């Protein structure tokens, strides 16, 4: 079914009130489909270095959901200085996703060889896609608390995925498209891999990298309504 969104109410001014600290086309498309035109700023965060420092401090590996949340926070906080003087920008949102299979964390494969190995390991099995979200409220605060909340907070969406028992031929053909090389878990729900995912338990938008329900909750904690970002 095609739904045509209503026009925004007169008191809501369209604009780039939400800054997305991610170059993911899927995340930007999710926001656009939900009526939010985001400004994109790439963080340039060294993910491996961030995780290495965190694990060195803790003295052990992070849980998969902790990895997703930590990287989302790092990306968000890296972008804040780039846009904090922009009066039009209300919030910065950073996101990161990782796939968990049997307790192991899988991010972006990067090469065809790794992507093929991942798919041969997870076909016919179940995994959990964790998407971390971090939000910073950029609005100026005042003593009465009528403006910005000063919030800096996060949340994680975890969705269970059932993968089809795909053939070697299918794996090779999929990897050859290049689609899985630079996405978490080596698949995209909205792309060619949709034929290889037999069931989704949880939030589909979280699998695409940005859970709209989690975003709504985080905005609510900052004293904002998601409708205030509709353009």
Beta strands, then each sheet from edge to edge (+ up, - down):
strand 1: 18-20
strand 2: 39-40
strand 3: 91-101
strand 4: 104-106
strand 5: 126-137
strand 6: 152-163
strand 7: 197-201
sheet 1: 2+ 1+ 3+ 4-
sheet 2: 2+ 1+ 3+ 5- 6+ 7-
end
